[in-house]
Amino acid sequence: MKHSTERILTTHTGSLPRPADLTALLEALDTGTGVDAGAFDARVRRAVAEIVGKQVEAGIDIVNDGEQGKVGYSTYVRHRLTGFDGQSAQPRRADWADFPEAAARSERRSTVARPACNGPIEWKDRTAVQKDVGNFRAALEGVMPADAFMTAASPGVIAHFLPNTHYPSRDAYLARLVDVMKEEYDAIHRGGFLLQVDCPDLAMGRHLAFPDLSNAEFVKIAAANVEALNHALRDIPPDRMRLHLCWGNYEGPHHRDIPLREIIAVALKARPQALSFEGANPRHEHEWIVFREVKLPDDKVIIPGVLDSTTNFIEHPELVAQRLVRYAEVVGRERVIAGTDCGFATFARSVAQVEPEIAWTKFRAMAEGARLASAQLWR
């Protein structure tokens, strides 16, 4: 994981706004409507090239493909694997359940399918990840970012969003996901890119999937997810990986979120060198102080979110700088990379939480904030 000895670098969580026509194609693909495969592939290639240029222009140092060809950061696997022809309900949000009137008003239409595992999992499209790698490699020609990453769903988050109705136990389901998804993780690494494994199950799973458990009971489940993940990542060097955890990329109460201090030890046991987490929204910004209490292992780097991915407020660069300096003063300036709380287009849908043109302005504010923080930290 490339981190600078001269300034704070900038990156993000992965998903970026997609063009309207590509969003329509992805939604059609997800609902089973006929989509011309050649036209779809060509549109994705163009979108990846465009999104890389936009990132560089906005001041992002460690770029990715924006997940342009994926309908959702976790549910995309249903198009690559067999066994996901079942249907599941929208996940219950325990925090919203405490405010039923508000919950009823907040419901938004989504065309993203919620599949379930109802059969044996096998690869049906091994070419998909190779297309992703090829599109990204082509988009990077003539571009010189500090580094480049690609995202993939963790076994734990797949198990969260695509519930099991086929395998005899959750452990058996996870074990099969590990064996299958390892191929995708290894392919991204062989392609020459940093691998980011998306693991919101380590935090979000507490109040969305296991609201009736105690925090201590949930931590045991999170630990099992990390153990499974580490097995899948066993052949990739830690410094070529990063892990993202979050409490759910939605605007909501979040008062039932498990505190970072209760899951940080488990998250730090994961093999990836870099840890990406929420640090900008009103529920989790204060948790920078956790790193005063928990020593960051010498071989780890953090990517705290300094942009809230659920609001159209544009963070002031000086606020971004303050957030970065707080972390840097605790863990060391060379071990901090500026990031976002989560993605700005977690699922392809017609209505975005954050307007795309505002999202890019937020990125420019992050880049300026990183410059301000660097000037303070390296003066």
Secondary structure, DSSP 8 states (H G I E B T S, - for coil): ----SSS--B---S-----HHHHHHHHHHHTT----HHHHHHHHHHHHHHHHHHHHHHT-SEE--TTTT-SBTTGGGGGTBSS--EE------HHHHT-HHHHHHH--------EEB-S---BS-THHHHHHHHHHHHHTTT---SEEEEEEE-HHHHHHHS-BSSSSSHHHHHHHHHHHHHHHHHHHHHTT-EEEEE-GGGTHHHHHT-TTS-HHHHHHHHHHHHHHHHHHTTTS-GGGEEEE--S-SS-S--TT---HHHHHHHHTTSS-SEEEE--SSTTTGGGGGHHHHS---TT-EEEEB-S-TT------HHHHHHHHHHHHHHH-GGGB-BB-SS-S-SB--SS-SS-HHHHHHHHHHHHHHHHHHHHHHT-
